[in-house]
Amino acid sequence: MAFSHSGPDILVVRLSSLGDVALTVPVYRSLKQHWPGCRITVLVKPAFATVLQGHPCVDEVMPFEGFGDALSRIRARKFTHLLDLHGNLRSRLIRWLSGIPAQAGYKKDALARRLFVAFGWSSPALARHTLDRYLAALSAWGVRPAGRALKLGDARAEPLEREPKNILVLQTAFLGDATLTVPLARAIKAAFPKARLTIVTRPDCAELFRGSPWVDETWTDDKKAFGSIFGLVRKLKKGRFDLALVPHRSFRSALAVRLSGVPERVGFSSSAGGRFFTRAIPFTWGMHDLERNLSLLLPLAPGLGSEGAGEPVYLQPDPAARSSISARLAAEGVLEGSRLIGLHPGSVWATKRWPWERFAELARRLAREERARIVLVGGPGDKALCAKVAEASGEKVLNWAGQTSLAELIALMPRLALFATNDSGPMHIATASGVPTLAFFGPTTRELGFFPYGPDHRVLEKDLDCRPCGLHGGRSCPHGHFLCMKLISTEEAFAGAREMLASRDASREAAAR
């Protein structure tokens, strides 16, 4: 088929949920690599249009306003190629009636999925991740996959006119989000070593930043206090900041920097208060949240690329906290060089918790078969849960849930040979401390951007149509079966942990030679 000199005009159809739309992003990179001059239009539901708007590999987002309207616009556009990444009756009708000559689609294997969910009948067709099926669909056109992930330099931005001198980062989300903001502070200091950097964060996250070499001052913001936003605005006005970076995508955060009079305000376009920013950076699903935060720097340093993420280990223990942890471990008979494994069975969200009975079995097997001491960690709300895990394990488990400060939790991490955890704040603390991390993902998926960052980590998850069911998880499974966590077996977790421990031991032996 003859194309125009600029390449084919491609329509991609994906009319499903947030997670499914996020998963399509590597497909666009592959198409652009194969046909650099091609034009890509993506047909999506209006609610998910912002997921792709502004992405450099997507030329146009076409909101699906109804079958007749969509078909009329498609036929008027004269596309040369159609890629169906939905695979249902509606998308097939679009294919048949569009008149587009070159077509390809992914194999959904819907029947195999339904049999698996309903009866537990497994099938080789379910072994491939949805993203791999998307990329496989490109083979019909001879397009080779260009990778499964996004890069930091994907976001577009224009540089600021003047170099900032007094910089504010406002991040008042939970512990995991705050942890993933520390590399942003590091990158700011690398780009502007003479600038003063102030972080505003939740009181329970302040220790993360007060011990950081890249932060000059840490302020706290208690959002639960009545009228707290007015106090925050007054405080920000006194700071006389010339630039604010806002990773937190809340209306309150965006409004606060606007009312405080900061002249340059950079945040995400998907923020509820995005209109209050002077620079709105596209929020790209599929990119790790650590790198999404770094993308806020693109207006300041347009040449920032994936190397801007830097070393994935960026938390250093406080010396006093490290001494305290060492003394507590020694009192329990855990000396330097002992094999110590951390487990975190808790989460704010019930659906993010791998069954506690399996944590207990995992603790027992690791203690007996890997000759390890086990320490359970968590917040005050995890005490009862961890007590059940400790008792059911039948081993001499250290239950430190609710018994460590944030600084002490950070100090504990370098002593661990492995950390097994749900998708949570402590998971990010572990990866930022360089601890090999085995994470259980149920209602959330890697493609939302909060998976363990860096090498030597592993995610255990099941490829189900109902995932993700939300950005954060929920109090109960919306479908009532909770298969996303129940299908992750203790045997699978133990095998993964054992392989990770063996790999760690081999690396240490090689380094010692």
TIDO-770132 format. One record per residue (C-alpha): x, z, y negated; residue in three letters. Coordinates in nm, 4 decimals. Layout:
BEGIN
- c1,c3,c2,type
- X,Z,Y,ALA $
...
//
This chain:
BEGIN
- c1,c3,c2,type
- 0.0000,0.0000,0.0000,MET $
- 0.1256,-0.0821,-0.3505,ALA $
- 0.1610,0.2075,-0.5941,PHE $
- 0.2088,0.2039,-0.9697,SER $
- 0.5631,0.2380,-1.0947,HIS $
- 0.5072,0.6093,-1.1552,SER $
- 0.3936,0.6872,-0.8020,GLY $
- 0.0645,0.7651,-0.6276,PRO $
- -0.2312,0.9412,-0.7918,ASP $
- -0.3156,1.2225,-0.5488,ILE $
- -0.6285,1.4365,-0.5188,LEU $
- -0.5944,1.7612,-0.3227,VAL $
- -0.9149,1.9351,-0.2087,VAL $
- -0.9142,2.3125,-0.1453,ARG $
- -1.2522,2.4770,-0.2110,LEU $
- -1.2025,2.8178,-0.0526,SER $
- -1.0797,3.1627,-0.1519,SER $
- -0.8001,3.3000,-0.3677,LEU $
- -0.5519,3.3388,-0.0837,GLY $
- -0.6146,2.9887,0.0499,ASP $
- -0.5629,2.8317,-0.2933,VAL $
- -0.2406,3.0317,-0.3410,ALA $
- -0.1123,2.9025,-0.0078,LEU $
- -0.1366,2.5397,-0.1194,THR $
- 0.1372,2.5666,-0.3841,VAL $
- 0.4331,2.4679,-0.1572,PRO $
- 0.2407,2.1494,-0.0727,VAL $
- 0.2603,2.0325,-0.4342,TYR $
- 0.6338,2.0937,-0.4471,ARG $
- 0.6765,1.8846,-0.1327,SER $
- 0.4712,1.5975,-0.2785,LEU $
- 0.6679,1.6053,-0.6053,LYS $
- 0.9975,1.6020,-0.4163,GLN $
- 0.8870,1.3022,-0.2080,HIS $
- 0.7256,1.1136,-0.4992,TRP $
- 0.8812,1.2488,-0.8233,PRO $
- 0.6538,1.0303,-1.0340,GLY $
- 0.3273,1.1125,-0.8582,CYS $
- 0.0295,1.2705,-1.0325,ARG $
- -0.1414,1.5639,-0.8568,ILE $
- -0.4993,1.6739,-0.9263,THR $
- -0.6420,1.9725,-0.7382,VAL $
- -1.0155,2.0199,-0.6806,LEU $
- -1.0929,2.3941,-0.6621,VAL $
- -1.3773,2.6337,-0.7311,LYS $
- -1.3921,2.7311,-1.1019,PRO $
- -1.3175,3.0979,-1.0203,ALA $
- -0.9737,3.0005,-0.8847,PHE $
- -0.8762,2.7325,-1.1368,ALA $
- -0.6418,2.9688,-1.3230,THR $
- -0.4363,3.0170,-1.0062,VAL $
- -0.2911,2.6677,-1.0523,LEU $
- -0.3197,2.5992,-1.4238,GLN $
- 0.0205,2.5668,-1.5861,GLY $
- 0.2106,2.5174,-1.2623,HIS $
- 0.4742,2.2457,-1.3133,PRO $
- 0.3871,2.0713,-0.9861,CYS $
- 0.0158,2.0411,-1.0706,VAL $
- -0.0822,1.7859,-1.3342,ASP $
- -0.4544,1.8624,-1.3459,GLU $
- -0.6993,2.1197,-1.2118,VAL $
- -1.0499,1.9810,-1.1512,MET $
- -1.3106,2.2612,-1.1228,PRO $
- -1.5734,2.1962,-0.8557,PHE $
- -1.9072,2.2188,-1.0399,GLU $
- -2.1192,2.0705,-0.7624,GLY $
- -2.0982,1.8029,-0.4970,PHE $
- -2.2585,1.5201,-0.6970,GLY $
- -2.0619,1.5909,-1.0130,ASP $
- -1.7320,1.6142,-0.8232,ALA $
- -1.7922,1.2937,-0.6296,LEU $
- -1.8838,1.1052,-0.9479,SER $
- -1.5644,1.2137,-1.1232,ARG $
- -1.3510,1.1401,-0.8189,ILE $
- -1.4861,0.7884,-0.7751,ARG $
- -1.4347,0.7171,-1.1477,ALA $
- -1.0704,0.8208,-1.1328,ARG $
- -0.9528,0.5681,-0.8711,LYS $
- -0.7173,0.8039,-0.6859,PHE $
- -0.4779,0.6391,-0.4402,THR $
- -0.4389,0.9396,-0.2061,HIS $
- -0.6617,1.2258,-0.0924,LEU $
- -0.5289,1.5356,0.0859,LEU $
- -0.7999,1.7539,0.2401,ASP $
- -0.6734,2.1109,0.2772,LEU $
- -1.0193,2.2535,0.3382,HIS $
- -1.1389,2.0804,0.6532,GLY $
- -1.5104,2.1646,0.6420,ASN $
- -1.8202,1.9447,0.6294,LEU $
- -1.8305,1.9325,0.2495,ARG $
- -1.4680,1.8268,0.2116,SER $
- -1.5126,1.5664,0.4862,ARG $
- -1.8119,1.4213,0.3016,LEU $
- -1.5971,1.3974,-0.0107,ILE $
- -1.3371,1.2098,0.1924,ARG $
- -1.5903,0.9659,0.3416,TRP $
- -1.7658,0.8906,0.0129,LEU $
- -1.4687,0.8966,-0.2263,SER $
- -1.3443,0.5457,-0.1584,GLY $
- -0.9836,0.6711,-0.1718,ILE $
- -0.7723,0.4473,0.0577,PRO $
- -0.4952,0.6806,0.1812,ALA $
- -0.6212,1.0078,0.3293,GLN $
- -0.4781,1.3021,0.5211,ALA $
- -0.6081,1.6457,0.6181,GLY $
- -0.5026,1.9650,0.7868,TYR $
- -0.6253,2.0777,1.1275,LYS $
- -0.8253,2.3935,1.0809,LYS $
- -0.8807,2.4900,1.4475,ASP $
- -1.1999,2.6655,1.3393,ALA $
- -1.3407,2.7002,1.6938,LEU $
- -1.0241,2.8694,1.8220,ALA $
- -1.0373,3.1144,1.5298,ARG $
- -1.4026,3.2015,1.5921,ARG $
- -1.3410,3.2618,1.9631,LEU $
- -1.0445,3.4838,1.8786,PHE $
- -1.2383,3.6954,1.6251,VAL $
- -1.5512,3.7217,1.8404,ALA $
- -1.4013,3.7675,2.1881,PHE $
- -1.0279,3.8159,2.1431,GLY $
- -0.9543,3.4866,2.3220,TRP $
- -0.6111,3.3746,2.2168,SER $
- -0.4993,3.0140,2.1795,SER $
- -0.1681,2.8381,2.1071,PRO $
- -0.3457,2.6752,1.8121,ALA $
- -0.3537,3.0135,1.6353,LEU $
- 0.0217,3.0642,1.6524,ALA $
- 0.0846,2.8565,1.3388,ARG $
- 0.0338,3.0035,0.9947,HIS $
- -0.2193,2.8337,0.7656,THR $
- 0.0612,2.7325,0.5283,LEU $
- 0.2433,2.5577,0.8120,ASP $
- -0.0754,2.3653,0.8922,ARG $
- -0.1028,2.2599,0.5262,TYR $
- 0.2543,2.1315,0.5262,LEU $
- 0.2057,1.9569,0.8616,ALA $
- -0.0777,1.7515,0.7090,ALA $
- 0.1788,1.5811,0.4854,LEU $
- 0.3460,1.4169,0.7846,SER $
- 0.0741,1.1486,0.7838,ALA $
- 0.2352,1.0161,0.4651,TRP $
- 0.5943,1.0738,0.5753,GLY $
- 0.6316,1.3684,0.3372,VAL $
- 0.8729,1.6385,0.4518,ARG $
- 0.8132,2.0032,0.3504,PRO $
- 1.0274,2.1207,0.0599,ALA $
- 1.0060,2.4874,0.1578,GLY $
- 0.7433,2.7572,0.1895,ARG $
- 0.8084,2.9580,-0.1287,ALA $
- 0.8010,2.9311,-0.5078,LEU $
- 1.0931,2.9605,-0.7456,LYS $
- 1.1220,3.1607,-1.0627,LEU $
- 1.1838,2.8540,-1.2759,GLY $
- 0.8422,2.7114,-1.1890,ASP $
- 0.6723,2.8599,-1.4957,ALA $
- 0.6726,2.6691,-1.8242,ARG $
- 0.7678,2.8292,-2.1531,ALA $
- 0.8996,2.7632,-2.5019,GLU $
- 1.1838,2.9719,-2.6477,PRO $
- 1.1291,3.2262,-2.9247,LEU $
- 1.2686,3.1488,-3.2676,GLU $
- 1.4576,3.4772,-3.3168,ARG $
- 1.6504,3.7014,-3.0808,GLU $
- 1.4717,4.0347,-3.0270,PRO $
- 1.6442,4.3613,-3.1145,LYS $
- 1.3900,4.6295,-3.0217,ASN $
- 1.2053,4.5464,-2.6994,ILE $
- 0.9061,4.7124,-2.5349,LEU $
- 0.7957,4.6726,-2.1724,VAL $
- 0.4457,4.8094,-2.1096,LEU $
- 0.3768,4.8691,-1.7390,GLN $
- 0.1136,5.1343,-1.6621,THR $
- 0.0114,5.0141,-1.3139,ALA $
- 0.0829,5.1959,-0.9868,PHE $
- 0.4173,5.2880,-0.8296,LEU $
- 0.4738,4.9580,-0.6478,GLY $
- 0.4055,4.7523,-0.9597,ASP $
- 0.6327,4.9776,-1.1650,ALA $
- 0.9128,4.9474,-0.9098,THR $
- 0.8938,4.5688,-0.9265,LEU $
- 0.9370,4.5909,-1.3045,THR $
- 1.2845,4.7478,-1.2873,VAL $
- 1.4566,4.4074,-1.2308,PRO $
- 1.2857,4.2854,-1.5492,LEU $
- 1.4595,4.5659,-1.7377,ALA $
- 1.7889,4.4655,-1.5770,ARG $
- 1.7402,4.1010,-1.6761,ALA $
- 1.6471,4.1951,-2.0350,ILE $
- 1.9677,4.3941,-2.0725,LYS $
- 2.1713,4.1113,-1.9229,ALA $
- 2.0222,3.8635,-2.1697,ALA $
- 2.0266,4.0947,-2.4731,PHE $
- 2.2823,4.3719,-2.4191,PRO $
- 2.2621,4.4860,-2.7822,LYS $
- 1.8831,4.5212,-2.7855,ALA $
- 1.7168,4.8592,-2.7388,ARG $
- 1.4749,4.8671,-2.4459,LEU $
- 1.1843,5.1102,-2.4183,THR $
- 0.9560,5.1321,-2.1139,ILE $
- 0.6031,5.2721,-2.1329,VAL $
- 0.4708,5.3741,-1.7917,THR $
- 0.2487,5.6209,-1.6069,ARG $
- 0.3718,5.9842,-1.5939,PRO $
- 0.4126,5.9663,-1.2142,ASP $
- 0.6371,5.6578,-1.2439,CYS $
- 0.8617,5.7772,-1.5264,ALA $
- 1.1467,5.8866,-1.2964,GLU $
- 1.1902,5.5248,-1.1851,LEU $
- 1.3012,5.4238,-1.5329,PHE $
- 1.4626,5.7434,-1.6651,ARG $
- 1.7384,5.7055,-1.4097,GLY $
- 1.7856,5.3346,-1.4764,SER $
- 2.1050,5.2184,-1.6504,PRO $
- 1.9109,4.9354,-1.8141,TRP $
- 1.6493,5.1469,-1.9939,VAL $
- 1.7284,5.3219,-2.3207,ASP $
- 1.4094,5.5260,-2.3463,GLU $
- 1.1047,5.5956,-2.1291,THR $
- 0.7658,5.6904,-2.2712,TRP $
- 0.4647,5.7962,-2.0678,THR $
- 0.1027,5.6964,-2.1124,ASP $
- -0.1703,5.9044,-1.9489,ASP $
- -0.4511,5.6503,-1.9287,LYS $
- -0.6968,5.9071,-1.7931,LYS $
- -0.6941,6.1126,-2.1127,ALA $
- -0.9912,6.0573,-2.3451,PHE $
- -0.9066,5.8195,-2.6282,GLY $
- -0.5605,5.7609,-2.4839,SER $
- -0.5414,5.4049,-2.6140,ILE $
- -0.5475,5.5274,-2.9740,PHE $
- -0.2578,5.7618,-2.9070,GLY $
- -0.0698,5.4810,-2.7374,LEU $
- -0.1232,5.2482,-3.0326,VAL $
- 0.0023,5.5136,-3.2767,ARG $
- 0.3121,5.5687,-3.0638,LYS $
- 0.3839,5.1959,-3.0375,LEU $
- 0.3507,5.1518,-3.4141,LYS $
- 0.6185,5.4160,-3.4693,LYS $
- 0.8493,5.2303,-3.2311,GLY $
- 0.8643,4.9271,-3.4629,ARG $
- 0.9123,4.6854,-3.1738,PHE $
- 0.9746,4.3179,-3.2464,ASP $
- 0.8933,4.2046,-2.8913,LEU $
- 0.6588,4.3342,-2.6196,ALA $
- 0.6606,4.2175,-2.2580,LEU $
- 0.3455,4.3142,-2.0648,VAL $
- 0.3601,4.2667,-1.6858,PRO $
- 0.0390,4.4668,-1.6432,HIS $
- -0.2581,4.2292,-1.6507,ARG $
- -0.5100,4.4719,-1.8009,SER $
- -0.7221,4.4302,-2.1126,PHE $
- -0.6123,4.7738,-2.2363,ARG $
- -0.2395,4.6901,-2.2250,SER $
- -0.2841,4.3597,-2.4075,ALA $
- -0.5087,4.5186,-2.6714,LEU $
- -0.2637,4.8047,-2.7302,ALA $
- 0.0309,4.5782,-2.8157,VAL $
- -0.1941,4.3661,-3.0372,ARG $
- -0.3290,4.6653,-3.2338,LEU $
- 0.0186,4.8143,-3.2682,SER $
- 0.1340,4.5098,-3.4658,GLY $
- 0.4188,4.3928,-3.2395,VAL $
- 0.4857,4.0422,-3.3801,PRO $
- 0.5857,3.8734,-3.0492,GLU $
- 0.3739,3.9631,-2.7455,ARG $
- 0.4410,3.8033,-2.4064,VAL $
- 0.2084,3.8476,-2.1101,GLY $
- 0.0332,3.6569,-1.8355,PHE $
- -0.2333,3.3970,-1.9054,SER $
- -0.4517,3.5522,-1.6344,SER $
- -0.4563,3.8897,-1.8122,SER $
- -0.8003,4.0142,-1.9146,ALA $
- -0.6583,4.0371,-2.2661,GLY $
- -0.4562,3.7154,-2.2541,GLY $
- -0.5880,3.6017,-2.5928,ARG $
- -0.3971,3.8883,-2.7583,PHE $
- -0.0572,3.7485,-2.6577,PHE $
- 0.1484,3.5171,-2.8747,THR $
- 0.3045,3.3741,-2.5561,ARG $
- 0.0897,3.3537,-2.2427,ALA $
- 0.2955,3.2744,-1.9318,ILE $
- 0.1209,3.1195,-1.6287,PRO $
- 0.0623,3.3732,-1.3523,PHE $
- 0.1587,3.1870,-1.0352,THR $
- 0.0238,3.2975,-0.6987,TRP $
- 0.2675,3.2475,-0.4128,GLY $
- 0.5635,3.3793,-0.6119,MET $
- 0.6851,3.7329,-0.5454,HIS $
- 0.5623,3.9766,-0.8109,ASP $
- 0.9203,4.0748,-0.8934,LEU $
- 0.9938,3.7150,-0.9908,GLU $
- 0.6576,3.6766,-1.1637,ARG $
- 0.7591,3.9666,-1.3873,ASN $
- 1.0909,3.7965,-1.4557,LEU $
- 0.9053,3.4812,-1.5583,SER $
- 0.7986,3.6695,-1.8718,LEU $
- 1.1584,3.6278,-1.9841,LEU $
- 1.1392,3.2489,-1.9819,LEU $
- 1.0455,3.2318,-2.3536,PRO $
- 1.3630,3.4305,-2.4248,LEU $
- 1.5927,3.2642,-2.1735,ALA $
- 1.4506,2.9220,-2.0787,PRO $
- 1.7373,2.8535,-1.8385,GLY $
- 1.6449,3.1492,-1.6200,LEU $
- 1.6128,3.0325,-1.2595,GLY $
- 1.5748,3.1941,-0.9196,SER $
- 1.9235,3.3396,-0.9601,GLU $
- 1.7803,3.5497,-1.2427,GLY $
- 1.6273,3.7793,-0.9826,ALA $
- 1.9755,3.9078,-0.9120,GLY $
- 2.0701,4.1618,-0.6473,GLU $
- 1.7564,4.2777,-0.4583,PRO $
- 1.8920,4.6355,-0.4451,VAL $
- 1.8307,4.7884,-0.7864,TYR $
- 1.7423,5.1573,-0.7418,LEU $
- 2.0215,5.4145,-0.7479,GLN $
- 1.9656,5.7803,-0.6466,PRO $
- 1.9915,6.0584,-0.9001,ASP $
- 2.2971,6.2736,-0.8037,PRO $
- 2.1031,6.6024,-0.8171,ALA $
- 1.8214,6.4590,-0.6046,ALA $
- 2.0740,6.3179,-0.3579,ARG $
- 2.2356,6.6616,-0.3161,SER $
- 1.8943,6.8209,-0.2652,SER $
- 1.7979,6.5689,0.0037,ILE $
- 2.1316,6.6033,0.1824,SER $
- 2.0914,6.9821,0.1936,ALA $
- 1.7364,6.9597,0.3273,ARG $
- 1.8367,6.7120,0.5980,LEU $
- 2.1373,6.9195,0.7002,ALA $
- 1.9118,7.2235,0.7344,ALA $
- 1.7016,7.0192,0.9809,GLU $
- 2.0099,6.9167,1.1771,GLY $
- 2.0223,6.5628,1.0367,VAL $
- 2.3835,6.5020,0.9359,LEU $
- 2.5506,6.2024,0.7703,GLU $
- 2.5604,5.9185,1.0218,GLY $
- 2.2555,6.0376,1.2148,SER $
- 1.9947,5.7747,1.2885,ARG $
- 1.7024,5.8599,1.0607,LEU $
- 1.3907,5.6426,1.0400,ILE $
- 1.1203,5.6768,0.7774,GLY $
- 0.7501,5.6128,0.8351,LEU $
- 0.4787,5.5854,0.5692,HIS $
- 0.1316,5.5892,0.7320,PRO $
- -0.0629,5.6297,0.4070,GLY $
- -0.2108,5.4148,0.1330,SER $
- -0.4580,5.4601,-0.1487,VAL $
- -0.6693,5.1917,0.0226,TRP $
- -0.8087,5.2707,0.3672,ALA $
- -0.7935,4.9096,0.4867,THR $
- -0.4205,4.8949,0.4159,LYS $
- -0.3512,5.1683,0.6721,ARG $
- -0.2279,5.0661,1.0151,TRP $
- -0.4066,5.3037,1.2612,PRO $
- -0.2454,5.6466,1.2479,TRP $
- -0.2469,5.6769,1.6273,GLU $
- -0.0144,5.3757,1.6413,ARG $
- 0.2177,5.5302,1.3864,PHE $
- 0.2316,5.8361,1.6151,ALA $
- 0.3135,5.6208,1.9187,GLU $
- 0.5740,5.4277,1.7208,LEU $
- 0.7345,5.7549,1.6093,ALA $
- 0.7459,5.8783,1.9703,ARG $
- 0.9065,5.5605,2.1052,ARG $
- 1.1613,5.5381,1.8245,LEU $
- 1.2570,5.9019,1.8744,ALA $
- 1.2913,5.8748,2.2512,ARG $
- 1.4157,5.5206,2.3099,GLU $
- 1.6244,5.4748,1.9940,GLU $
- 1.7373,5.8386,1.9715,ARG $
- 1.6257,5.8641,1.6121,ALA $
- 1.4916,6.1457,1.3970,ARG $
- 1.1690,6.0548,1.2216,ILE $
- 1.0707,6.1550,0.8691,VAL $
- 0.7183,6.0980,0.7386,LEU $
- 0.6802,6.0407,0.3657,VAL $
- 0.3862,6.0060,0.1308,GLY $
- 0.2060,6.1657,-0.1571,GLY $
- 0.0003,6.4867,-0.1616,PRO $
- -0.3033,6.2879,-0.0458,GLY $
- -0.1164,6.1841,0.2711,ASP $
- -0.0457,6.5388,0.3953,LYS $
- -0.3336,6.5639,0.6412,ALA $
- -0.2802,6.2111,0.7736,LEU $
- 0.0919,6.2694,0.8294,CYS $
- 0.0224,6.6035,0.9948,ALA $
- -0.1938,6.4225,1.2537,LYS $
- 0.0800,6.1647,1.3110,VAL $
- 0.3457,6.4333,1.3529,ALA $
- 0.1384,6.6361,1.6003,GLU $
- 0.0288,6.3368,1.8056,ALA $
- 0.3849,6.2037,1.8320,SER $
- 0.4932,6.5033,2.0394,GLY $
- 0.8361,6.4885,1.8759,GLU $
- 1.0269,6.7024,1.6263,LYS $
- 0.9152,6.4952,1.3302,VAL $
- 0.9960,6.5887,0.9707,LEU $
- 0.6695,6.5805,0.7771,ASN $
- 0.7724,6.5519,0.4126,TRP $
- 0.4470,6.4065,0.2831,ALA $
- 0.3768,6.5591,-0.0572,GLY $
- 0.7107,6.7441,-0.0472,GLN $
- 0.9383,6.5040,-0.2355,THR $
- 0.9482,6.4056,-0.5983,SER $
- 0.9868,6.0385,-0.6817,LEU $
- 1.3568,6.0967,-0.7527,ALA $
- 1.3954,6.2663,-0.4119,GLU $
- 1.2132,5.9821,-0.2367,LEU $
- 1.4578,5.7355,-0.3929,ILE $
- 1.7473,5.9622,-0.2862,ALA $
- 1.6168,5.9762,0.0725,LEU $
- 1.6064,5.5991,0.1165,MET $
- 1.9826,5.5270,0.1561,PRO $
- 1.9897,5.7732,0.4470,ARG $
- 1.7352,5.5683,0.6442,LEU $
- 1.8256,5.3131,0.9111,ALA $
- 1.4746,5.1657,0.8940,LEU $
- 1.1493,5.2160,0.7058,PHE $
- 0.8147,5.1287,0.8717,ALA $
- 0.5292,5.1254,0.6257,THR $
- 0.1971,4.9928,0.5090,ASN $
- 0.1816,4.7664,0.2023,ASP $
- 0.2442,5.0367,-0.0588,SER $
- 0.4587,5.1715,-0.3402,GLY $
- 0.7081,5.3405,-0.1042,PRO $
- 0.7552,5.0005,0.0647,MET $
- 0.8918,4.8635,-0.2631,HIS $
- 1.1047,5.1767,-0.3143,ILE $
- 1.2602,5.1149,0.0280,ALA $
- 1.3351,4.7458,-0.0254,THR $
- 1.4729,4.8134,-0.3734,ALA $
- 1.7074,5.0672,-0.2101,SER $
- 1.8326,4.8177,0.0496,GLY $
- 1.6591,4.9771,0.3501,VAL $
- 1.5506,4.7328,0.6259,PRO $
- 1.1728,4.7487,0.5976,THR $
- 0.9068,4.6738,0.8580,LEU $
- 0.5732,4.6312,0.6793,ALA $
- 0.2181,4.6118,0.8146,PHE $
- -0.0056,4.3751,0.6161,PHE $
- -0.3802,4.3646,0.6806,GLY $
- -0.6235,4.2899,0.3957,PRO $
- -0.3439,4.1580,0.1746,THR $
- -0.1071,3.8689,0.2449,THR $
- 0.2462,3.7711,0.1540,ARG $
- 0.1139,3.4917,-0.0672,GLU $
- -0.0310,3.7419,-0.3171,LEU $
- 0.3297,3.8220,-0.4054,GLY $
- 0.3807,4.1850,-0.3019,PHE $
- 0.5705,4.1455,0.0257,PHE $
- 0.9082,4.3184,0.0874,PRO $
- 1.1589,4.1508,-0.1440,TYR $
- 1.5043,4.0511,-0.0239,GLY $
- 1.6704,3.9873,0.3145,PRO $
- 1.6555,4.1984,0.6314,ASP $
- 1.2850,4.2811,0.6017,HIS $
- 0.9952,4.1849,0.8244,ARG $
- 0.6166,4.1611,0.7785,VAL $
- 0.3772,4.2024,1.0703,LEU $
- 0.0420,4.0315,1.0039,GLU $
- -0.2265,3.8257,1.1747,LYS $
- -0.3444,3.4857,1.0586,ASP $
- -0.7207,3.5345,1.0180,LEU $
- -0.9647,3.3352,0.8062,ASP $
- -1.0876,3.6533,0.6366,CYS $
- -0.7452,3.7379,0.4921,ARG $
- -0.6912,3.8244,0.2155,PRO $
- -1.0168,4.0069,0.1474,CYS $
- -0.8920,4.1348,-0.1887,GLY $
- -0.5910,4.1782,-0.4116,LEU $
- -0.5522,4.5495,-0.3344,HIS $
- -0.7478,4.6143,-0.0164,GLY $
- -1.0666,4.8184,0.0119,GLY $
- -1.2225,5.1356,0.1459,ARG $
- -1.3698,4.9558,0.4475,SER $
- -1.3446,4.6188,0.6187,CYS $
- -1.6046,4.3880,0.4590,PRO $
- -1.6633,4.2248,0.7994,HIS $
- -1.6717,4.5495,0.9962,GLY $
- -1.4098,4.4572,1.2569,HIS $
- -1.0767,4.5528,1.0866,PHE $
- -0.8984,4.3028,1.3120,LEU $
- -0.6240,4.2400,1.0575,CYS $
- -0.4748,4.5808,1.1415,MET $
- -0.6109,4.6396,1.4920,LYS $
- -0.4451,4.3235,1.6241,LEU $
- -0.0988,4.4527,1.5264,ILE $
- 0.0025,4.6377,1.8429,SER $
- 0.2404,4.9297,1.8786,THR $
- 0.4448,4.7210,2.1223,GLU $
- 0.4845,4.4485,1.8612,GLU $
- 0.5874,4.7026,1.5972,ALA $
- 0.8365,4.8741,1.8273,PHE $
- 0.9911,4.5416,1.9322,ALA $
- 1.0310,4.4446,1.5672,GLY $
- 1.1838,4.7810,1.4783,ALA $
- 1.4267,4.7651,1.7704,ARG $
- 1.5425,4.4144,1.6731,GLU $
- 1.5932,4.5212,1.3121,MET $
- 1.7932,4.8270,1.4153,LEU $
- 2.0109,4.6156,1.6463,ALA $
- 2.0722,4.3639,1.3683,SER $
- 2.1677,4.6434,1.1285,ARG $
- 2.4083,4.7960,1.3806,ASP $
- 2.5691,4.4563,1.4473,ALA $
- 2.6168,4.3924,1.0755,SER $
- 2.7810,4.7299,1.0282,ARG $
- 3.0132,4.6763,1.3233,GLU $
- 3.1143,4.3349,1.1896,ALA $
- 3.1811,4.4801,0.8437,ALA $
- 3.3978,4.7553,0.9931,ALA $
- 3.6288,4.5107,1.1746,ARG $
//
